[in-house]
């Protein structure tokens, strides 16, 4: 219910002013991961985190969340697996979803974010 209220507020704010678009737009990439693994050498989760952070450095809107955060986005997007990377359209609809840290998943995330 709370997620619906936030979505409605975000939609109204988005449609009311073009100047506010960047401040209320959902992230283009949502990463839910254990951020303490960022510097773990050879860890696939760390590689995923670095791929997402590199996308942010190139100007992609990114939001990073720890799995234990109280963010409504975790419930909204039904995040149950860590790590999860979601690629979202400007309206917040999931375009691509990547879960886990298999070599295939890492390769698909790399391809999608490059």
DRENLUMTOR-41405 format. One record per residue (C-alpha): residue number from 1; residue in one letter; x, y, z. Coordinates in Angstrom, 2 decimals. Example, Ala and Ser with C-alpha at 12.3 -4.5 7.8 and 13.67 -1.06 7.14 Angstrom:
<sites>
[1; "a"; [12.30; -4.50; 7.80]]
[2; "s"; [13.67; -1.06; 7.14]]
</sites>
This chain:
<sites>
[1; "x"; [0.00; 0.00; 0.00]]
[2; "x"; [2.82; 2.36; 0.90]]
[3; "x"; [4.58; 1.61; -2.39]]
[4; "x"; [1.41; 2.53; -4.29]]
[5; "x"; [1.21; 5.84; -2.44]]
[6; "x"; [4.85; 6.63; -3.25]]
[7; "x"; [4.31; 5.69; -6.89]]
[8; "x"; [1.26; 7.96; -7.12]]
[9; "x"; [3.08; 10.86; -5.48]]
[10; "x"; [6.05; 10.33; -7.81]]
[11; "x"; [3.81; 10.22; -10.87]]
[12; "x"; [2.01; 13.43; -9.93]]
[13; "x"; [5.28; 15.21; -9.24]]
[14; "x"; [6.73; 13.94; -12.50]]
[15; "x"; [3.79; 15.09; -14.59]]
[16; "x"; [3.48; 18.47; -12.85]]
[17; "x"; [6.82; 19.94; -13.85]]
[18; "x"; [9.60; 19.17; -16.29]]
[19; "x"; [12.07; 20.82; -13.91]]
[20; "x"; [11.35; 18.22; -11.25]]
[21; "x"; [11.78; 15.23; -13.57]]
[22; "x"; [15.33; 14.38; -12.54]]
[23; "x"; [14.56; 14.55; -8.82]]
[24; "x"; [11.54; 12.24; -8.85]]
[25; "x"; [12.46; 9.82; -11.62]]
[26; "x"; [13.13; 6.29; -10.50]]
[27; "x"; [16.69; 5.07; -10.84]]
[28; "x"; [17.55; 3.59; -14.23]]
[29; "x"; [19.48; 0.84; -12.43]]
[30; "x"; [18.59; -0.54; -9.02]]
[31; "x"; [21.21; -2.68; -7.29]]
[32; "x"; [20.38; -4.65; -4.17]]
[33; "x"; [23.54; -6.25; -2.84]]
[34; "x"; [25.63; -6.70; 0.25]]
[35; "x"; [27.74; -3.58; -0.24]]
[36; "x"; [30.32; -4.85; 2.25]]
[37; "x"; [31.45; -7.23; -0.51]]
[38; "x"; [32.53; -4.35; -2.76]]
[39; "x"; [36.24; -4.94; -2.24]]
[40; "x"; [36.25; -8.74; -2.11]]
[41; "x"; [38.78; -9.84; -4.77]]
[42; "x"; [37.50; -12.49; -7.14]]
[43; "x"; [33.96; -12.26; -5.78]]
[44; "x"; [31.20; -12.18; -8.41]]
[45; "x"; [29.02; -9.93; -6.24]]
[46; "x"; [31.89; -7.42; -6.04]]
[47; "x"; [32.22; -7.53; -9.81]]
[48; "x"; [28.50; -6.81; -10.21]]
[49; "x"; [28.76; -3.88; -7.79]]
[50; "x"; [31.70; -2.47; -9.77]]
[51; "x"; [29.83; -2.84; -13.08]]
[52; "x"; [26.89; -0.88; -11.69]]
[53; "x"; [29.15; 1.77; -10.17]]
[54; "x"; [30.95; 2.17; -13.51]]
[55; "x"; [27.56; 2.77; -15.17]]
[56; "x"; [26.88; 5.50; -12.59]]
[57; "x"; [30.23; 7.11; -13.41]]
[58; "x"; [29.08; 7.24; -17.05]]
[59; "x"; [25.95; 9.13; -16.00]]
[60; "x"; [23.41; 6.34; -15.52]]
[61; "x"; [21.01; 6.98; -12.62]]
[62; "x"; [21.79; 4.27; -10.06]]
[63; "x"; [20.44; 3.45; -6.64]]
[64; "x"; [22.28; 0.97; -4.44]]
[65; "x"; [20.52; -0.71; -1.54]]
[66; "x"; [21.68; -3.14; 1.09]]
[67; "x"; [19.28; -6.09; 1.41]]
[68; "x"; [18.45; -5.16; 5.00]]
[69; "x"; [17.40; -1.61; 4.12]]
[70; "x"; [13.83; -0.61; 4.77]]
[71; "x"; [13.43; 0.79; 1.26]]
[72; "x"; [10.01; 0.38; -0.31]]
[73; "x"; [11.79; -0.38; -3.59]]
[74; "x"; [12.80; -3.82; -2.30]]
[75; "x"; [9.16; -4.74; -1.74]]
[76; "x"; [7.94; -2.93; -4.87]]
[77; "x"; [10.25; -4.93; -7.11]]
[78; "x"; [9.96; -8.20; -5.12]]
[79; "x"; [13.68; -8.53; -4.48]]
[80; "x"; [14.30; -11.91; -2.88]]
[81; "x"; [17.76; -12.82; -4.22]]
[82; "x"; [21.01; -11.05; -3.48]]
[83; "x"; [22.51; -9.60; -5.57]]
[84; "x"; [19.71; -8.32; -7.80]]
[85; "x"; [20.19; -5.78; -10.58]]
[86; "x"; [17.12; -4.22; -12.17]]
[87; "x"; [17.20; -2.12; -15.32]]
[88; "x"; [14.19; 0.20; -15.29]]
[89; "x"; [12.48; 2.35; -17.90]]
[90; "x"; [11.78; 6.03; -17.11]]
[91; "x"; [8.44; 5.05; -15.53]]
[92; "x"; [10.03; 2.54; -13.17]]
[93; "x"; [8.93; -0.56; -15.11]]
[94; "x"; [11.44; -3.43; -15.06]]
[95; "x"; [13.06; -3.86; -18.46]]
[96; "x"; [15.68; -6.42; -17.35]]
[97; "x"; [16.14; -8.37; -14.13]]
[98; "x"; [19.34; -10.13; -13.07]]
[99; "x"; [19.52; -12.26; -9.92]]
[100; "x"; [22.44; -14.09; -8.39]]
[101; "x"; [26.09; -14.08; -9.27]]
[102; "x"; [26.70; -16.87; -11.75]]
[103; "x"; [29.27; -16.17; -14.49]]
[104; "x"; [26.40; -16.02; -17.01]]
[105; "x"; [24.56; -13.43; -14.93]]
[106; "x"; [27.69; -11.29; -14.56]]
[107; "x"; [28.24; -11.46; -18.33]]
[108; "x"; [24.63; -10.45; -19.04]]
[109; "x"; [24.84; -7.52; -16.61]]
[110; "x"; [28.12; -6.40; -18.21]]
[111; "x"; [26.54; -6.57; -21.67]]
[112; "x"; [23.43; -4.68; -20.59]]
[113; "x"; [25.32; -1.88; -18.81]]
[114; "x"; [28.04; -1.25; -21.41]]
</sites>
